[in-house]
Amino acid sequence: MNESLQIQRKEQILDAALKVLVQNGYEQSRMDDVVKSSKLSKGAIYWYYKSKKEMYLDLVNFWVLHYSVTLNYIVEEGALPSSQLKDLFQYFIDQSESDPQPFIALTEFWSMAQKDEDFRKKLQKVYTNFLELIEGIIERGVKSGEFKKLDVRITALSIMVNIESINWFTLFEIHGVSAREYMQTITDFILAGIMKKH
């Protein structure tokens, strides 16, 4: 089997695994459900993944890679740090509106991280990398004089926590406030708080 077909098969399995996870939750998900959803044979699934846990740990990798392409582009472009932060918020709100499934799945991974060391380490690595990406934007803003002098780590954590709040909008219906309205307001608050007054 050539490499491109292997990648395609793996994506087919992980897309099915995501649907099953969102529908059933991690504990109630079975490999048989993924077989059915993927329309592949049980042998094909087990060729790639020996267990449900191995498959769902790889699903975290799959979505991190999926998002990393755009996130790295946002950070690498020559825009002002304030524009990069706006783009970051905008990207996640657009993603949550176009495909909320990964955000719903993330709440399952949070739950698993409380019970399983491998999931905890995996998510810690994901969030550390994301935090460092945000810290890079803040540091550039402080160095360039666009942002005031502030605690880079705390500022980055605050921004990450607010981006994560999108997950709550996928879980609960908040009457009268959309996730987009909330994120736009929070973006304005954060930028107003960190921009240097000229």
TIRO-2110 file (N, C-alpha, C; in Angstrom, 1 decimal):
// TIRO-2110
0.9, -1.2, 0.0, N, 1, A
0.0, 0.0, 0.0, CA, 1, A
0.9, 1.2, 0.0, C, 1, A
0.6, 2.2, -0.9, N, 2, A
1.5, 3.4, -1.0, CA, 2, A
1.2, 4.3, 0.1, C, 2, A
2.1, 5.3, 0.4, N, 3, A
2.1, 6.1, 1.5, CA, 3, A
0.9, 7.0, 1.5, C, 3, A
0.5, 7.5, 0.3, N, 4, A
-0.7, 8.5, 0.3, CA, 4, A
-2.0, 7.7, 0.6, C, 4, A
-2.1, 6.5, 0.2, N, 5, A
-3.3, 5.7, 0.6, CA, 5, A
-3.3, 5.4, 2.1, C, 5, A
-2.1, 5.1, 2.6, N, 6, A
-2.0, 4.9, 4.1, CA, 6, A
-2.5, 6.1, 4.9, C, 6, A
-2.1, 7.3, 4.4, N, 7, A
-2.5, 8.6, 5.1, CA, 7, A
-4.0, 8.7, 5.0, C, 7, A
-4.5, 8.5, 3.8, N, 8, A
-5.9, 8.6, 3.5, CA, 8, A
-6.7, 7.7, 4.4, C, 8, A
-6.3, 6.4, 4.5, N, 9, A
-7.0, 5.4, 5.4, CA, 9, A
-6.9, 5.9, 6.9, C, 9, A
-5.8, 6.3, 7.3, N, 10, A
-5.6, 6.8, 8.7, CA, 10, A
-6.6, 7.9, 9.0, C, 10, A
-6.7, 8.9, 8.0, N, 11, A
-7.6, 10.0, 8.2, CA, 11, A
-9.1, 9.5, 8.2, C, 11, A
-9.4, 8.5, 7.4, N, 12, A
-10.7, 8.0, 7.4, CA, 12, A
-11.1, 7.3, 8.8, C, 12, A
-10.1, 6.6, 9.3, N, 13, A
-10.3, 6.0, 10.7, CA, 13, A
-10.5, 7.1, 11.7, C, 13, A
-9.6, 8.1, 11.7, N, 14, A
-9.6, 9.1, 12.8, CA, 14, A
-10.9, 10.0, 12.6, C, 14, A
-11.3, 10.3, 11.4, N, 15, A
-12.6, 11.0, 11.2, CA, 15, A
-13.7, 10.2, 11.8, C, 15, A
-13.7, 8.9, 11.6, N, 16, A
-14.8, 8.1, 12.2, CA, 16, A
-14.7, 8.0, 13.7, C, 16, A
-13.4, 7.9, 14.2, N, 17, A
-13.2, 7.9, 15.7, CA, 17, A
-13.7, 9.2, 16.3, C, 17, A
-13.5, 10.3, 15.7, N, 18, A
-14.0, 11.6, 16.2, CA, 18, A
-15.5, 11.6, 16.3, C, 18, A
-16.2, 11.1, 15.2, N, 19, A
-17.7, 11.1, 15.2, CA, 19, A
-18.2, 10.2, 16.3, C, 19, A
-17.5, 9.1, 16.5, N, 20, A
-18.0, 8.1, 17.6, CA, 20, A
-17.7, 8.7, 18.9, C, 20, A
-16.6, 9.4, 19.1, N, 21, A
-16.3, 10.0, 20.4, CA, 21, A
-17.3, 11.1, 20.8, C, 21, A
-17.6, 11.9, 19.8, N, 22, A
-18.6, 13.0, 20.0, CA, 22, A
-20.0, 12.4, 20.4, C, 22, A
-20.3, 11.4, 19.7, N, 23, A
-21.7, 10.8, 19.8, CA, 23, A
-21.8, 10.0, 21.1, C, 23, A
-20.7, 9.2, 21.5, N, 24, A
-20.8, 8.3, 22.6, CA, 24, A
-20.0, 8.6, 23.8, C, 24, A
-19.1, 9.5, 23.7, N, 25, A
-18.1, 9.7, 24.8, CA, 25, A
-17.0, 8.6, 24.8, C, 25, A
-15.9, 8.9, 25.4, N, 26, A
-14.8, 8.0, 25.3, CA, 26, A
-15.1, 6.6, 25.9, C, 26, A
-15.7, 6.6, 27.1, N, 27, A
-15.9, 5.4, 27.8, CA, 27, A
-16.9, 4.5, 27.1, C, 27, A
-17.9, 5.0, 26.4, N, 28, A
-18.9, 4.2, 25.7, CA, 28, A
-18.5, 4.0, 24.2, C, 28, A
-17.4, 4.5, 23.8, N, 29, A
-16.9, 4.3, 22.4, CA, 29, A
-16.3, 2.9, 22.3, C, 29, A
-16.6, 2.2, 21.2, N, 30, A
-16.0, 0.9, 21.0, CA, 30, A
-15.4, 0.8, 19.6, C, 30, A
-14.4, 0.0, 19.4, N, 31, A
-13.7, -0.1, 18.1, CA, 31, A
-14.7, -0.5, 17.1, C, 31, A
-15.7, -1.4, 17.5, N, 32, A
-16.7, -1.8, 16.5, CA, 32, A
-17.5, -0.6, 15.9, C, 32, A
-17.7, 0.4, 16.8, N, 33, A
-18.4, 1.6, 16.4, CA, 33, A
-17.6, 2.3, 15.3, C, 33, A
-16.3, 2.4, 15.5, N, 34, A
-15.4, 3.0, 14.6, CA, 34, A
-15.3, 2.3, 13.2, C, 34, A
-15.3, 0.9, 13.3, N, 35, A
-15.4, 0.1, 12.1, CA, 35, A
-16.6, 0.4, 11.3, C, 35, A
-17.7, 0.5, 12.0, N, 36, A
-19.0, 0.7, 11.3, CA, 36, A
-19.0, 2.1, 10.7, C, 36, A
-18.6, 3.1, 11.5, N, 37, A
-18.6, 4.5, 11.0, CA, 37, A
-17.6, 4.7, 9.8, C, 37, A
-16.5, 4.1, 9.9, N, 38, A
-15.4, 4.3, 8.9, CA, 38, A
-15.7, 3.5, 7.6, C, 38, A
-16.6, 2.5, 7.7, N, 39, A
-16.9, 1.6, 6.5, CA, 39, A
-15.6, 0.8, 6.1, C, 39, A
-14.7, 0.6, 7.0, N, 40, A
-13.5, -0.2, 6.8, CA, 40, A
-13.7, -1.5, 7.5, C, 40, A
-12.9, -2.5, 7.2, N, 41, A
-12.9, -3.8, 7.9, CA, 41, A
-12.3, -3.6, 9.3, C, 41, A
-12.6, -4.5, 10.2, N, 42, A
-12.0, -4.5, 11.5, CA, 42, A
-10.5, -4.8, 11.4, C, 42, A
-10.1, -5.6, 10.5, N, 43, A
-8.7, -5.9, 10.2, CA, 43, A
-7.9, -4.6, 9.8, C, 43, A
-8.6, -3.8, 9.0, N, 44, A
-8.0, -2.5, 8.5, CA, 44, A
-7.7, -1.6, 9.7, C, 44, A
-8.7, -1.5, 10.6, N, 45, A
-8.6, -0.6, 11.8, CA, 45, A
-7.5, -1.1, 12.6, C, 45, A
-7.5, -2.4, 12.9, N, 46, A
-6.4, -3.0, 13.8, CA, 46, A
-5.0, -3.0, 13.2, C, 46, A
-5.0, -2.9, 11.9, N, 47, A
-3.7, -2.8, 11.2, CA, 47, A
-3.0, -1.5, 11.7, C, 47, A
-3.8, -0.4, 11.8, N, 48, A
-3.2, 0.9, 12.2, CA, 48, A
-3.2, 1.1, 13.7, C, 48, A
-4.2, 0.6, 14.4, N, 49, A
-4.3, 0.8, 15.9, CA, 49, A
-4.6, -0.5, 16.6, C, 49, A
-3.8, -0.8, 17.6, N, 50, A
-4.0, -2.0, 18.4, CA, 50, A
-5.1, -1.9, 19.5, C, 50, A
-5.4, -0.6, 19.8, N, 51, A
-6.4, -0.4, 20.9, CA, 51, A
-7.1, 0.9, 20.7, C, 51, A
-8.2, 1.0, 21.4, N, 52, A
-9.0, 2.3, 21.3, CA, 52, A
-8.2, 3.4, 21.9, C, 52, A
-7.5, 3.2, 22.9, N, 53, A
-6.6, 4.2, 23.6, CA, 53, A
-5.6, 4.8, 22.6, C, 53, A
-4.9, 3.8, 21.9, N, 54, A
-3.9, 4.2, 21.0, CA, 54, A
-4.5, 5.1, 19.8, C, 54, A
-5.6, 4.7, 19.4, N, 55, A
-6.3, 5.4, 18.3, CA, 55, A
-6.7, 6.8, 18.8, C, 55, A
-7.2, 7.0, 20.0, N, 56, A
-7.7, 8.3, 20.4, CA, 56, A
-6.5, 9.2, 20.8, C, 56, A
-5.4, 8.6, 21.3, N, 57, A
-4.2, 9.4, 21.5, CA, 57, A
-3.7, 10.0, 20.2, C, 57, A
-3.8, 9.2, 19.1, N, 58, A
-3.4, 9.6, 17.8, CA, 58, A
-4.3, 10.7, 17.2, C, 58, A
-5.6, 10.6, 17.6, N, 59, A
-6.5, 11.6, 17.2, CA, 59, A
-6.1, 13.0, 17.7, C, 59, A
-5.6, 13.0, 18.9, N, 60, A
-5.1, 14.3, 19.5, CA, 60, A
-4.0, 14.8, 18.5, C, 60, A
-3.1, 14.0, 18.2, N, 61, A
-2.0, 14.4, 17.2, CA, 61, A
-2.5, 14.9, 15.9, C, 61, A
-3.5, 14.2, 15.4, N, 62, A
-4.1, 14.5, 14.1, CA, 62, A
-4.7, 15.9, 14.1, C, 62, A
-5.4, 16.2, 15.2, N, 63, A
-6.0, 17.6, 15.2, CA, 63, A
-5.0, 18.7, 15.5, C, 63, A
-4.0, 18.3, 16.3, N, 64, A
-3.0, 19.3, 16.6, CA, 64, A
-2.2, 19.7, 15.3, C, 64, A
-1.9, 18.7, 14.5, N, 65, A
-1.3, 18.9, 13.2, CA, 65, A
-2.2, 19.7, 12.2, C, 65, A
-3.5, 19.4, 12.3, N, 66, A
-4.5, 20.1, 11.4, CA, 66, A
-4.5, 21.6, 11.8, C, 66, A
-4.5, 21.9, 13.0, N, 67, A
-4.6, 23.3, 13.5, CA, 67, A
-3.2, 24.0, 13.4, C, 67, A
-2.2, 23.3, 13.5, N, 68, A
-0.8, 23.9, 13.6, CA, 68, A
-0.4, 24.6, 12.3, C, 68, A
-0.9, 24.1, 11.2, N, 69, A
-0.5, 24.7, 9.9, CA, 69, A
-1.0, 26.2, 9.9, C, 69, A
-2.2, 26.4, 10.2, N, 70, A
-2.8, 27.8, 10.2, CA, 70, A
-2.2, 28.6, 11.4, C, 70, A
-2.0, 28.0, 12.6, N, 71, A
-1.5, 28.7, 13.7, CA, 71, A
-0.1, 29.2, 13.4, C, 71, A
0.7, 28.4, 12.9, N, 72, A
2.1, 28.7, 12.5, CA, 72, A
2.1, 29.8, 11.5, C, 72, A
1.2, 29.8, 10.5, N, 73, A
1.1, 30.8, 9.5, CA, 73, A
0.8, 32.2, 10.2, C, 73, A
-0.2, 32.2, 11.1, N, 74, A
-0.6, 33.4, 11.8, CA, 74, A
0.6, 34.0, 12.5, C, 74, A
1.4, 33.2, 13.2, N, 75, A
2.5, 33.7, 13.9, CA, 75, A
3.7, 34.1, 13.1, C, 75, A
3.9, 33.4, 11.9, N, 76, A
5.0, 33.7, 11.1, CA, 76, A
4.8, 35.0, 10.2, C, 76, A
3.5, 35.3, 9.9, N, 77, A
3.3, 36.4, 9.0, CA, 77, A
3.8, 37.7, 9.6, C, 77, A
4.1, 38.7, 8.8, N, 78, A
4.7, 39.9, 9.3, CA, 78, A
3.8, 40.9, 9.9, C, 78, A
2.6, 40.5, 10.3, N, 79, A
1.6, 41.4, 10.9, CA, 79, A
2.0, 41.9, 12.3, C, 79, A
1.4, 42.9, 12.8, N, 80, A
1.6, 43.4, 14.1, CA, 80, A
1.2, 42.3, 15.1, C, 80, A
1.8, 42.2, 16.3, N, 81, A
1.4, 41.3, 17.3, CA, 81, A
-0.1, 41.4, 17.6, C, 81, A
-0.6, 42.6, 17.7, N, 82, A
-2.1, 42.8, 18.0, CA, 82, A
-3.0, 42.2, 16.9, C, 82, A
-2.6, 42.3, 15.7, N, 83, A
-3.3, 41.7, 14.6, CA, 83, A
-3.2, 40.2, 14.6, C, 83, A
-2.0, 39.7, 15.0, N, 84, A
-1.9, 38.2, 15.2, CA, 84, A
-2.8, 37.6, 16.3, C, 84, A
-2.9, 38.4, 17.4, N, 85, A
-3.8, 37.9, 18.4, CA, 85, A
-5.3, 37.9, 17.9, C, 85, A
-5.7, 39.0, 17.2, N, 86, A
-7.0, 39.0, 16.6, CA, 86, A
-7.2, 37.9, 15.7, C, 86, A
-6.2, 37.6, 14.8, N, 87, A
-6.3, 36.5, 13.9, CA, 87, A
-6.5, 35.1, 14.6, C, 87, A
-5.8, 35.0, 15.7, N, 88, A
-5.8, 33.8, 16.5, CA, 88, A
-7.2, 33.6, 17.1, C, 88, A
-7.8, 34.6, 17.7, N, 89, A
-9.2, 34.5, 18.2, CA, 89, A
-10.2, 34.2, 17.0, C, 89, A
-10.0, 34.9, 16.0, N, 90, A
-10.9, 34.8, 14.8, CA, 90, A
-10.8, 33.4, 14.2, C, 90, A
-9.6, 32.8, 14.1, N, 91, A
-9.4, 31.5, 13.6, CA, 91, A
-10.2, 30.4, 14.4, C, 91, A
-10.1, 30.5, 15.7, N, 92, A
-10.7, 29.5, 16.6, CA, 92, A
-12.3, 29.7, 16.6, C, 92, A
-12.7, 30.9, 16.5, N, 93, A
-14.2, 31.0, 16.5, CA, 93, A
-14.7, 30.6, 15.1, C, 93, A
-14.0, 30.8, 14.0, N, 94, A
-14.4, 30.3, 12.7, CA, 94, A
-14.4, 28.8, 12.7, C, 94, A
-13.4, 28.2, 13.3, N, 95, A
-13.3, 26.7, 13.3, CA, 95, A
-14.5, 26.2, 14.1, C, 95, A
-14.8, 26.8, 15.3, N, 96, A
-15.8, 26.2, 16.1, CA, 96, A
-17.2, 26.3, 15.5, C, 96, A
-17.4, 27.4, 14.7, N, 97, A
-18.7, 27.5, 13.9, CA, 97, A
-18.8, 26.6, 12.8, C, 97, A
-17.7, 26.3, 12.1, N, 98, A
-17.7, 25.5, 10.9, CA, 98, A
-17.6, 24.0, 11.2, C, 98, A
-17.0, 23.7, 12.3, N, 99, A
-16.9, 22.3, 12.7, CA, 99, A
-16.6, 22.2, 14.2, C, 99, A
-17.7, 22.1, 15.0, N, 100, A
-17.6, 22.1, 16.5, CA, 100, A
-17.1, 20.7, 17.0, C, 100, A
-17.1, 19.7, 16.2, N, 101, A
-16.8, 18.4, 16.7, CA, 101, A
-15.5, 18.3, 17.5, C, 101, A
-14.4, 18.8, 16.9, N, 102, A
-13.1, 18.7, 17.7, CA, 102, A
-13.2, 19.4, 19.0, C, 102, A
-14.0, 20.5, 19.1, N, 103, A
-14.1, 21.2, 20.4, CA, 103, A
-14.9, 20.4, 21.4, C, 103, A
-15.9, 19.7, 20.9, N, 104, A
-16.7, 18.8, 21.8, CA, 104, A
-15.8, 17.6, 22.2, C, 104, A
-15.0, 17.1, 21.3, N, 105, A
-14.1, 16.0, 21.6, CA, 105, A
-13.1, 16.4, 22.7, C, 105, A
-12.6, 17.6, 22.6, N, 106, A
-11.6, 18.1, 23.5, CA, 106, A
-12.1, 18.0, 25.0, C, 106, A
-13.4, 18.2, 25.2, N, 107, A
-13.9, 18.0, 26.6, CA, 107, A
-13.8, 16.6, 27.1, C, 107, A
-13.9, 15.6, 26.1, N, 108, A
-13.7, 14.2, 26.5, CA, 108, A
-12.2, 14.0, 26.8, C, 108, A
-11.3, 14.6, 26.1, N, 109, A
-9.9, 14.4, 26.3, CA, 109, A
-9.5, 15.0, 27.7, C, 109, A
-10.2, 16.2, 28.0, N, 110, A
-9.9, 16.7, 29.4, CA, 110, A
-10.3, 15.7, 30.4, C, 110, A
-11.5, 15.1, 30.2, N, 111, A
-12.0, 14.1, 31.2, CA, 111, A
-11.0, 13.0, 31.3, C, 111, A
-10.5, 12.5, 30.2, N, 112, A
-9.5, 11.4, 30.2, CA, 112, A
-8.2, 11.8, 30.8, C, 112, A
-7.8, 13.0, 30.7, N, 113, A
-6.6, 13.5, 31.3, CA, 113, A
-6.6, 13.4, 32.8, C, 113, A
-7.8, 13.4, 33.4, N, 114, A
-8.0, 13.3, 34.8, CA, 114, A
-7.7, 11.9, 35.3, C, 114, A
-7.9, 10.9, 34.4, N, 115, A
-7.9, 9.5, 34.7, CA, 115, A
-6.7, 8.7, 34.2, C, 115, A
-6.1, 9.3, 33.2, N, 116, A
-5.1, 8.5, 32.5, CA, 116, A
-3.8, 9.3, 32.2, C, 116, A
-2.7, 8.8, 32.7, N, 117, A
-1.4, 9.5, 32.6, CA, 117, A
-1.0, 9.8, 31.2, C, 117, A
-1.3, 8.9, 30.2, N, 118, A
-0.9, 9.1, 28.8, CA, 118, A
-1.6, 10.3, 28.2, C, 118, A
-2.9, 10.3, 28.5, N, 119, A
-3.8, 11.5, 28.0, CA, 119, A
-3.3, 12.8, 28.6, C, 119, A
-3.0, 12.7, 29.9, N, 120, A
-2.6, 13.9, 30.7, CA, 120, A
-1.3, 14.4, 30.0, C, 120, A
-0.3, 13.6, 29.8, N, 121, A
1.0, 14.0, 29.2, CA, 121, A
0.8, 14.6, 27.8, C, 121, A
-0.1, 13.9, 27.1, N, 122, A
-0.4, 14.3, 25.7, CA, 122, A
-1.0, 15.8, 25.7, C, 122, A
-2.0, 16.0, 26.5, N, 123, A
-2.6, 17.3, 26.6, CA, 123, A
-1.7, 18.4, 27.1, C, 123, A
-0.9, 18.0, 28.1, N, 124, A
0.1, 19.0, 28.7, CA, 124, A
1.0, 19.4, 27.6, C, 124, A
1.5, 18.5, 26.8, N, 125, A
2.4, 18.9, 25.7, CA, 125, A
1.7, 19.8, 24.7, C, 125, A
0.4, 19.5, 24.3, N, 126, A
-0.3, 20.3, 23.4, CA, 126, A
-0.5, 21.7, 23.9, C, 126, A
-0.9, 21.8, 25.2, N, 127, A
-1.2, 23.1, 25.8, CA, 127, A
0.1, 23.9, 26.0, C, 127, A
1.2, 23.2, 26.3, N, 128, A
2.5, 23.9, 26.5, CA, 128, A
2.9, 24.5, 25.2, C, 128, A
2.8, 23.8, 24.1, N, 129, A
3.1, 24.3, 22.8, CA, 129, A
2.3, 25.5, 22.4, C, 129, A
1.0, 25.4, 22.7, N, 130, A
0.0, 26.5, 22.3, CA, 130, A
0.4, 27.7, 23.2, C, 130, A
0.6, 27.5, 24.5, N, 131, A
1.0, 28.6, 25.4, CA, 131, A
2.3, 29.3, 24.9, C, 131, A
3.2, 28.5, 24.5, N, 132, A
4.5, 29.1, 24.0, CA, 132, A
4.3, 29.9, 22.7, C, 132, A
3.4, 29.5, 21.8, N, 133, A
3.0, 30.2, 20.6, CA, 133, A
2.5, 31.6, 21.0, C, 133, A
1.5, 31.6, 21.9, N, 134, A
0.9, 32.9, 22.4, CA, 134, A
2.0, 33.8, 23.1, C, 134, A
2.8, 33.2, 23.9, N, 135, A
3.9, 33.9, 24.6, CA, 135, A
4.8, 34.6, 23.5, C, 135, A
5.1, 33.9, 22.4, N, 136, A
5.9, 34.5, 21.4, CA, 136, A
5.3, 35.8, 20.8, C, 136, A
4.0, 35.7, 20.6, N, 137, A
3.3, 36.9, 20.1, CA, 137, A
3.4, 38.1, 21.1, C, 137, A
3.1, 37.8, 22.4, N, 138, A
3.2, 38.8, 23.5, CA, 138, A
4.6, 39.4, 23.6, C, 138, A
5.6, 38.5, 23.6, N, 139, A
7.0, 39.0, 23.7, CA, 139, A
7.3, 39.9, 22.6, C, 139, A
6.9, 39.6, 21.3, N, 140, A
7.2, 40.5, 20.2, CA, 140, A
6.5, 41.8, 20.3, C, 140, A
5.3, 41.8, 20.9, N, 141, A
4.5, 43.0, 21.1, CA, 141, A
5.2, 43.9, 22.1, C, 141, A
5.7, 43.3, 23.2, N, 142, A
6.4, 44.1, 24.2, CA, 142, A
7.7, 44.6, 23.7, C, 142, A
8.5, 43.8, 23.0, N, 143, A
9.8, 44.3, 22.4, CA, 143, A
9.6, 45.4, 21.4, C, 143, A
8.5, 45.3, 20.6, N, 144, A
8.3, 46.3, 19.6, CA, 144, A
7.7, 47.6, 20.2, C, 144, A
7.2, 47.5, 21.4, N, 145, A
6.6, 48.7, 22.0, CA, 145, A
5.1, 48.8, 21.8, C, 145, A
4.6, 47.9, 21.0, N, 146, A
3.1, 47.9, 20.8, CA, 146, A
2.3, 47.6, 22.1, C, 146, A
2.9, 46.6, 22.9, N, 147, A
2.3, 46.2, 24.1, CA, 147, A
3.0, 46.8, 25.3, C, 147, A
2.3, 47.1, 26.4, N, 148, A
3.0, 47.6, 27.6, CA, 148, A
3.8, 46.5, 28.2, C, 148, A
4.7, 46.8, 29.1, N, 149, A
5.5, 45.8, 29.8, CA, 149, A
4.6, 45.1, 30.8, C, 149, A
4.5, 43.7, 30.6, N, 150, A
3.6, 42.9, 31.4, CA, 150, A
4.2, 41.5, 31.6, C, 150, A
3.5, 40.8, 32.5, N, 151, A
4.0, 39.4, 32.7, CA, 151, A
3.5, 38.6, 31.5, C, 151, A
4.5, 38.1, 30.7, N, 152, A
4.2, 37.4, 29.4, CA, 152, A
3.4, 36.1, 29.7, C, 152, A
3.9, 35.3, 30.7, N, 153, A
3.3, 34.0, 30.9, CA, 153, A
1.8, 34.2, 31.4, C, 153, A
1.5, 35.1, 32.3, N, 154, A
0.2, 35.3, 32.8, CA, 154, A
-0.7, 35.8, 31.7, C, 154, A
-0.2, 36.7, 30.9, N, 155, A
-1.0, 37.3, 29.8, CA, 155, A
-1.4, 36.2, 28.8, C, 155, A
-0.4, 35.4, 28.5, N, 156, A
-0.6, 34.3, 27.5, CA, 156, A
-1.6, 33.3, 28.1, C, 156, A
-1.5, 32.9, 29.4, N, 157, A
-2.4, 32.0, 30.0, CA, 157, A
-3.8, 32.6, 30.0, C, 157, A
-4.0, 33.9, 30.2, N, 158, A
-5.3, 34.5, 30.2, CA, 158, A
-5.9, 34.4, 28.8, C, 158, A
-5.1, 34.6, 27.8, N, 159, A
-5.6, 34.5, 26.4, CA, 159, A
-6.0, 33.1, 26.1, C, 159, A
-5.1, 32.1, 26.5, N, 160, A
-5.4, 30.7, 26.2, CA, 160, A
-6.7, 30.3, 26.9, C, 160, A
-6.9, 30.7, 28.1, N, 161, A
-8.1, 30.3, 28.8, CA, 161, A
-9.4, 30.9, 28.1, C, 161, A
-9.3, 32.1, 27.6, N, 162, A
-10.4, 32.7, 26.9, CA, 162, A
-10.7, 32.0, 25.6, C, 162, A
-9.6, 31.5, 24.9, N, 163, A
-9.9, 30.8, 23.6, CA, 163, A
-10.5, 29.4, 24.0, C, 163, A
-10.1, 28.8, 25.1, N, 164, A
-10.6, 27.6, 25.5, CA, 164, A
-12.1, 27.7, 25.9, C, 164, A
-12.5, 28.9, 26.3, N, 165, A
-14.0, 29.1, 26.7, CA, 165, A
-14.9, 28.8, 25.5, C, 165, A
-14.4, 28.7, 24.3, N, 166, A
-15.3, 28.4, 23.2, CA, 166, A
-15.9, 27.0, 23.4, C, 166, A
-15.1, 26.1, 24.1, N, 167, A
-15.6, 24.8, 24.4, CA, 167, A
-16.9, 24.8, 25.2, C, 167, A
-17.1, 25.8, 26.1, N, 168, A
-18.3, 25.9, 26.9, CA, 168, A
-19.5, 26.2, 26.0, C, 168, A
-19.2, 27.0, 25.0, N, 169, A
-20.3, 27.4, 24.1, CA, 169, A
-20.8, 26.2, 23.3, C, 169, A
-19.9, 25.2, 23.1, N, 170, A
-20.3, 24.0, 22.3, CA, 170, A
-21.1, 23.1, 23.3, C, 170, A
-20.9, 23.2, 24.6, N, 171, A
-21.5, 22.3, 25.5, CA, 171, A
-22.9, 22.8, 26.0, C, 171, A
-22.9, 24.1, 26.3, N, 172, A
-24.1, 24.7, 26.9, CA, 172, A
-24.7, 25.8, 26.0, C, 172, A
-26.0, 25.9, 26.0, N, 173, A
-26.6, 27.0, 25.3, CA, 173, A
-26.6, 28.2, 26.2, C, 173, A
-25.9, 29.3, 25.8, N, 174, A
-25.9, 30.5, 26.6, CA, 174, A
-26.9, 31.4, 26.0, C, 174, A
-28.0, 31.7, 26.7, N, 175, A
-29.1, 32.5, 26.1, CA, 175, A
-28.6, 33.9, 25.9, C, 175, A
-28.8, 34.4, 24.7, N, 176, A
-28.6, 35.8, 24.4, CA, 176, A
-27.2, 36.1, 24.0, C, 176, A
-26.2, 35.2, 24.1, N, 177, A
-24.8, 35.5, 23.8, CA, 177, A
-24.3, 34.4, 22.9, C, 177, A
-23.8, 34.7, 21.7, N, 178, A
-23.2, 33.7, 20.9, CA, 178, A
-21.7, 33.7, 21.2, C, 178, A
-21.1, 32.5, 20.8, N, 179, A
-19.6, 32.4, 21.0, CA, 179, A
-18.9, 33.5, 20.3, C, 179, A
-19.3, 33.8, 19.1, N, 180, A
-18.7, 34.9, 18.3, CA, 180, A
-18.7, 36.2, 19.0, C, 180, A
-19.9, 36.6, 19.5, N, 181, A
-20.1, 37.9, 20.3, CA, 181, A
-19.1, 37.9, 21.5, C, 181, A
-19.1, 36.8, 22.2, N, 182, A
-18.3, 36.7, 23.4, CA, 182, A
-16.8, 36.9, 23.0, C, 182, A
-16.4, 36.2, 22.0, N, 183, A
-15.0, 36.2, 21.7, CA, 183, A
-14.5, 37.6, 21.1, C, 183, A
-15.4, 38.2, 20.4, N, 184, A
-15.1, 39.6, 19.9, CA, 184, A
-15.0, 40.6, 21.0, C, 184, A
-15.9, 40.4, 22.0, N, 185, A
-15.8, 41.3, 23.2, CA, 185, A
-14.5, 41.1, 24.0, C, 185, A
-14.2, 39.8, 24.2, N, 186, A
-13.1, 39.4, 25.0, CA, 186, A
-11.8, 39.9, 24.3, C, 186, A
-11.7, 39.7, 23.0, N, 187, A
-10.6, 40.2, 22.2, CA, 187, A
-10.4, 41.7, 22.4, C, 187, A
-11.4, 42.5, 22.3, N, 188, A
-11.4, 43.9, 22.6, CA, 188, A
-10.8, 44.2, 24.0, C, 188, A
-11.4, 43.5, 25.0, N, 189, A
-11.0, 43.7, 26.4, CA, 189, A
-9.5, 43.4, 26.5, C, 189, A
-9.0, 42.3, 26.0, N, 190, A
-7.6, 41.9, 26.2, CA, 190, A
-6.7, 42.9, 25.5, C, 190, A
-7.0, 43.3, 24.3, N, 191, A
-6.2, 44.2, 23.5, CA, 191, A
-6.2, 45.6, 24.2, C, 191, A
-7.3, 46.0, 24.7, N, 192, A
-7.4, 47.3, 25.4, CA, 192, A
-6.5, 47.3, 26.7, C, 192, A
-6.4, 46.1, 27.3, N, 193, A
-5.6, 45.9, 28.5, CA, 193, A
-4.1, 45.8, 28.3, C, 193, A
-3.7, 45.3, 27.1, N, 194, A
-2.2, 45.1, 26.9, CA, 194, A
-1.6, 46.1, 26.0, C, 194, A
-2.4, 46.9, 25.2, N, 195, A
-1.8, 47.8, 24.3, CA, 195, A
-1.2, 49.0, 25.0, C, 195, A
0.0, 49.5, 24.5, N, 196, A
0.6, 50.6, 25.2, CA, 196, A
-0.2, 51.9, 24.7, C, 196, A
-0.4, 52.8, 25.7, N, 197, A
-1.1, 54.0, 25.3, CA, 197, A
-0.2, 55.0, 24.7, C, 197, A
-0.5, 55.5, 23.6, N, 198, A
0.4, 56.5, 22.9, CA, 198, A
-0.2, 57.9, 23.0, C, 198, A
END
